[in-house]
Amino acid sequence: MGRPYAIYMTLVLGIDPGTATIGYALVRDLPDGNSQAVGYGVITTPKEASAPVRLVQLYERLNEIISLHHPDSAAVEKLFFQKNISTAITVGQARGVVLLALAQAGLEVGEYTPNEVKQAVTGYGSADKKQVQEMVRVLLSLDKIPKPDDAADALAIAITHLNTWRY
């Protein structure tokens, strides 16, 4: 049997997969029911590099983040249909590398659609990006909306996973 919830604090790694920019965020669940942003940012890869080289760089950087922070679980945004098929394919490749790194680290992974993230963070599945960003700021007691957008999205994904895990 695990530790009582009031003592246990979990750390979630949220990932917003992309092509050139991948958002990541670490959010801790606190005993009082609040959440705390531990860190967030983006992993970028050079546009002039080949796809295999970019995927290796993503994989290595993600492994560094996992090794440094030792998250308890992870959450990744599900790929939604895009009109640009080549963008969908490259995002899918990056997402596959992310899932591989998380699985190799032994992390439980939650996957959420953009609408599920919006619903969990704002209470409205069709919320716009600004509404989500403002609620992330409020829920994490941040002074300002986190930047860049990919990092803010990763924070929202981590919050969604924490909310799902709680209930």
Secondary structure, 3 states (H helix, E strand, C coil): CCCCCCCCCCEEEEEECCCCEEEEEEEEECCCCCEEEEEEEEEECCCCCCHHHHHHHHHHHHHHHHHHHCCCEEEEECCCCCCCHHHHHHHHHHHHHHHHHHHHCCCEEEEECHHHHHHHHHCCCCCCHHHHHHHHHHHCCCCCCCCCHHHHHHHHHHHHHHHHHHC
